[in-house]
Amino acid sequence: MILRELFRRRLAVQFSTAIFALVSVIILSVTGYLLFHERWLLEEGLQRQGLIIVNTLVHQSLGPLLQEDDESLLKLVRIVGSNRAQDRAGEGVVAYAMILDREERVVASTGPVRGQGLTPEGLVTSLIARKTTSPEWGHLYEIAAPIRMGSTIVGTVRVGMSYQPLTRMLWSTAGKVLSVLFLLMLVGIGTIWRFSHHITEPIKELSEGARRIAAGDLGHQVNVARNDEIGELSAAFNRMSVELKRSRDELRQKEEMRQRLLTQLITAQEEERKRISRGLHDEAGQALTSILVGLKLIENATDIREAHQQSGSLRALTVETLEALHDLSLNLRPGVLDELGLAAALEHYVKDFGAKHGLATDFQAHGFDSRRLPAPIETTMYRIAQEALTNVVRHARAANVSVLLERRGNSAILIVEDDGRGFEVESVVGRSRNEGRLGIFGMQERAFRIDGTLTIESSSGGGTTVFVEVPLSKAEE
């Protein structure tokens, strides 16, 4: 259980194990191939050596065999068997060597006859070589060749080459190779472990950093000083951490600004209600009261001229009251926006705004001849234009203001530009947020709510441009 948990958690262990297993398979495969190839070479050498011994015995035994010199044949067999048939370690590989005469008698051999006859008759008519097994010698490579004088077979040479020395040498070589490989594998394990640790330790630190960021510590930085891909990944991780922290701080700041904006909106609504209430009471109420008094005077008038004069005054007061109610209605929501659309409403507002504040104004609208935008977009862009023009009067000290409204491709564009004193956008926006002034932020929020963007371009002494772009769906286009 502990080992399984270790393997699951430690990437270095898994990595090292995988590499070790792969290297082990490769080493064992190469070792097996080399041993197999070595055995093949040794067998081929053994067979070639056996053939040389047989040919030597065949050529050198013909004379003594014809002369029936058994002693010379015995010396020949033993010399050949002892001097020319040794393996690399000096161990004899000839299990037996024997010479048979034409009567199939063994006239000379390296020892007691233990071999198996290759043919039932004991004599052969041609060279025969095969692998066989003997209870005494184990695996053998047996070779038999006839001894000829012309075309007459006068005897047979039989030699058995033993595989036992070859096998022992292979096992000895395999043991040495495996011992060396085992030592190399131990060294390799240490090397692989250090290498895997070198690779996985930064990954572990990155994993820990990700865990801490997931827990809310967005300012956490990983310390991986490397010049490879892992180092680049660590640098990207740190940049991501910084961006996440900055984004969180911006979201918190925006949320605070939204709360302030909501509070100010509620306050503004209440102030607007108070203003409307005072306007209705002070202007409309007083005017209606004056009208009632005037009607009473007309009712009690005895002179027709006096009644006509009083009715004229009442008529003028009624017109003045109607104009005041009309202005109050326009301030709440211009009727022309609902009746004729955004372009006509803005044109009317810009003209009146310039006349009221002594500004030279210019209004241009393109692409709004017969097509209306959805009501939420028209209202929002109208309010943004109002706020932008109000800021011109409050802060810009401008003499000229131009307003451009354009339907461009799949977007609606609003541009308000003045020739005022301008300002540094970043510093003013940051200071406005900190001080709770929400004019610019309010315009940005309005644009955001209709999926639009609001950009302000300005510089000291260079005037200000407010750029609003709102995407339109196919249905809106």
N, C-alpha and C positions, 0 to 999 in steps of 0.2 A: 504493500500500500504506500509506504513512504517513497520507495523507488519510483512507483508509478506517478506519484504526485510531483517528485523531483523532475522526472522526464517531461511531465506536462508543463511545468512552470519554467524550467530552465532551458531557454533557447540554445544556450551554449552547449548543454549536454546533448540535445537533439542534433544540433549541427555537427558536433564532434562525432557522435555515434554514426550518423549517416556517412560522413567522410571516412571514418575508420572502417565501416562495413564495406564501402565501395573499394577502398584501397586494399582491404583484406581479400576481397573477391579477386581483384586484379592480380595481387601477389600470388595467391594460391593457384589461380589459373595459369599464370606464367610459370610458376614452379612445376606444376603438373605437366605442362607442355614440355619444359626443359627435361624433366625426368623421363618422360615418354620418349623424347627425341634421343636422349642419352642411351636409354635401353635399346632403342632401335639401332643406334650406331654400334653398341657393344655386341648385340646379336649378330649384326652383319659382320663385324670383325671376327667374332667367334666362328661363324660359318666359313668365312674366308680362310681363317687359320686352320680349321679342320680340313678343308680341301687341300691346302698346301701340304699338311702332314700326310694325307692319304696319297697325294701324287708323289711325294718324296719316298714314301714306303714302297709304292708300286714300282718306281724306277730302280730303287736301290736293292730291292729284295729279289729281283728276277734271277740274278746270277747265283746267290746263295741258295735260293729255292731249287734251282735246277741241279745244283751240286749237293743238295740235301745237307747243307751246312746249317744245322739248327742253331748252333752256338752263335754264328755270325748274325743270323736272323734275330735272335733274342737281344744281342747287343744293339742291333739297329733299332729295334722297337723301343727299347728302354732309353737309348740316347735321344731318339726323336721325341719320345714322350716327356723326357725330363728337361731337355735343353731348349726345345722350340715351342713348348705349349704352356706358357705361364701368362697370367693376367697382369694388369698394371701393378698390382700389389705383390707380384712374385709368387702368387699361389697357383698351383697346377690346375688347369682347366680340362685336361684329358682324363676322362673317367677310365677309359681302357683303350688299348690298341692291340690288335691281334692280326696274325697272318695264318691263313688256312692253305693247305696244299690241295692238290687236285682230288685227294680222297676225303676232303672235308675235315681233315684233322687239324687241330690248332698246333702249329709247329713253333709259334713264338707269340708271347703276349706280355703286357706290362704287369700282369698279376694273375691271380686265379680267374678263370673264365666266369664272369658274372653276367655278361651282356646277353641280350636276347638276339637270336638269329633274325636276320632281315628277311630271309626266305626259308622255306621248309628245307631246302636242299643244303643251305649254307653257302653255296657259291652263287655268284651273280654274273650276269653276262654284260651288264652295263653299269654305269655310275648311278648309284641310288643314294639320295639324301632325304631325311625326313626328321620331324620332331616326334619324340616318343617319351614314354615315362617308364622308369625302372624302379622297382621297390628298393633297390640298393642305392641308386644314384639320383633318384628323383627325375627331374626334367632333363632330357638329353637331346642332343642333336647328333643323330647317327648317320655315318657316311660309309658306304661300301663301294669298292671299285675292283674290277677284275684285274689279275696279273696275266698279261698275254705274252706269248712268244709267237709273233706273227698273228695268225688267226686262232691259235690254240690257247684256251684258258688253262693256265697251269696253277692258278691259285686265286685267293681273294684277300684283300686287305679291308679290315673293318676297324673303324675308330668311333668312339663315343665321346662327344664333347659335353662336359657338364655345365649346366646353367647356375649351379649353386654359387660359385665364386662371383659370377656376374650379379646375381641377386643380392649377395652380401655387400658388394661394392655399391650397388644402387642404394640400398638401405643406408649404408654409411654416408654416402653423398647426400642423400635426402635429409638425414639427421643433421649434418653440418649446415646444409642450406637453410633448413628450418630454424636451426639455432641462431644463425646470423639474421634471418628474417625476423625472428622473434625479438632479438635485440633492436633491430631497426624499427620494428613496430612499436616497441616501448618508447623509443626516441620519437617516433612519429606521433604517438598518442600525446606526448607532452607538447610537441610542436603544434599539433592540431588544436589541442586545448587552448594554448596561448593564442593561436591565430583566431579561433572562434570567440574567445573571450575579448580579443581586441575588436572584433566585429560586433559582437552582441552587447557589449557594455554600453556603447553609445545608444543603441536601440533601447536598452533597458532604461537609460536615463530619459530618452524621448518618451517612452511609455509612461514613466513616472510623471513627466511634465504634462502629458496629455491628461493623466488622471487628476492632477492638481488643477488644471484648467477646467476640467469637467466639474470639479468640486467648487469652482468659483474664483480660484486664484488666477485671474487673468493676467496679472503682472509677472507671473513666474517665467524665468528664463532658464534655458538649459545651457550648460557649459561644456561644449564639445568642440575642442580646438583641433580640427582636422582639415586637410586640404583636399579631401576626396568627396565623393557623392554624399557620404553620411554627413560631412561637414556642411555641405550645401543644404542638405535636408534640415540640419540643426539651425542654420541661419534662417531658412525659410520658416521654420517653426517659431523662432524668436520674433521674426517680423509679423507672423500671424498673431502671436500673443500680444504684440504691441497694438496691432490693428484692432484686435478684439477688445482690448482695454479701452482704446480710443472710441470705438463704436459704442461700447457700453456707457462710457462717460457722456458721449453725445446723446444717446438715448435718454439717459437720466436727465440731462440738461433740457432736452426737448420736452420730456414729460413735465419737468418743472415749468417750462415756458407754457405748455398747454394748460397746466393748472392755473398759472397766472392769467393766461388769456381767457380761460373760462370764467375766472373770477371777475376780470375786467368786463367781459361781455355781459355777465349778469348785472354788474354795477351799471354798465352803460344802458342796459335795458331799463333798469329802474330810473336812471337819470332821464332817459328819453320819455318814459311815462310821466315823470314829474314835469318835464318841459311841455309835453303835450297837454297835461292837465292845467298847467299855468297858462299855456297859450289859449286853451279853450275858455278858461275862466276869465283871464285878463282881457282878451280881445273879443272872442265870440260872446262871452257872457255879458261883458260891459256893453258891447254893441247891441245885443238883443234887449238889454235893459233900457238903453237909450231909445231904441225903436219903440218899445212899449210906452215910454214916457212921451215920445213924440206923437204916437197915435192917440194918447190921452189928450194931449194939447189940441190936436186936430179935432178930436171929438168935442172939445169944449170951446173951440174957436167960434167967434161971432162974425168975423170978417173973412170973406172968401179969399182975399189976397194973403191974409195971414195964414190961412190953411194951405194955399198953394206953396207959400214960402217954406212952411214946415214940412210939407210932403217932399219938396226938393232936397231938403237936408236929410230926410230919412232915406231917400233914394241913394244919395251919395254914401251914406253910412252903410247901407246894405251892400253896395258894390264893394266898398272897402273891406267889409267883413267877408264877402265871398272870396276876394283876392287873398286875404289872410288864410282862409281855410284851404284855398287851392295851394298856396305855398307850403302850408303844413302837410298837405297830402303828398306833394312832390317830394318833400324831405323824407317822408316815410317810405314811399316807393313811387317812382315816376310811372305814370300811366302809359306814357309813350313806349316804355320798355316792353310792356305786355302787348300793346296794340301794334307797334311798328317794328319792334325788334331792337337788337343791341346797337346796330350802326346808327339808326335814327336817334336813339336815346342818348348815345355818347355824343353825337354831333350837337344835339341840343344842349347837353350838359356842359360840354367844353366851351361852347359859345357863351352861355350864361356865366360860366366860371371866369372866363377871361374878362368879360365886361364888369363883373362884380369886383375883381381884384386888380384890374388895370394891367392885364397881361396880354401880349400879342399871341394869339393862339392859332394853330393850324391843325385841321382834322382831315384825315384821308381814310377812306374805306374802300377796300377792293374785294370783290368776290361775294358780296352780301346783297346782290341786287334783288333776288327773289327767294333766297334760301335762308331759313331761320336755323339757329342753333338750338339745341335742347335748352329748356328754361333754366336748369341749374347752372349750365355753363354760361349762359348770357348774364344771369344775375351775378355770378362770381366774378366774371371779367369786368362787369360794370362797377362792382364794389372795389376791385383792385385798382381800376382807373381812378375812382374817386379818392382812394387813399393815396395813390401816387401824386395826384394833383394837389391834394391837401399838404403833403410833405413838401412840394415845391414852394407853396406859399409860406409854410412854417420855417423852412430851413434853407432853401436854395438861393433866395434873393435873385431870382431869374427875371429876365425881361421877355423872353420868348419860350413858348412851350408848344411842342408838336405831338400829336397823337396819331398813330397809325394802327388801323385795324384791318387785318388781311386774312383771307382764307387761302392758305398756301399748301397745296397737295392734300395730305390727310391730316393737316393741323390747322388750328386757329391761332393767329399771332396777334399780340397786342404789344405795342411799343410806345412808351411815354418818355420823351426826351426834352431836357431843358438846357439852357445855357448858363446855369447858375454857378455858384462857387465850387460845387462838387465836394467830395470827401473821400477818405481812405476806407474802402468798403470793409475789409476784415476787422480793422480796429473799431470802427463804428458799430458794426454788427455785434462783435464780442462785447463791447461796452454796453450796448443796448440790452443784451441778454442779462448781463450781470446787474444792470440797474433796473431791470424789469420793464423797460420800454418796449412795447410790442408792435409798433407800426410795421416794421419790415417783417418781423416774424409772423404777424397776422396775415400779411399778404402772401408769404410763403405757405402758410397753413391753408389759406383759401385755395391756392393753386394746387397744393398737394391733394386736397379733397376731391378734385376733379381730374386726378392723374396728370396734372400739368407740372411744369417747371417754371420757376421764377429766377431770373438772373439779373444782377445789378452790376453795371459797369460805371465806374466813376473815378475821378482823380481830382486832386486839389486844383481848383481853377479851371477845370476842363469840363464842367457840366456833369450831368447824370443821365443814364439811360436805364430804364426798367424794361426788361424783355420777358414776356410771358408767352409760353408755347403750350397749347393744350392739344393732345392727340384726339382725333375724331374717328369713330368707328365708321364702317361702311354705311350703316343705317343713318348716321349723323351727317355723313358727307352728301 
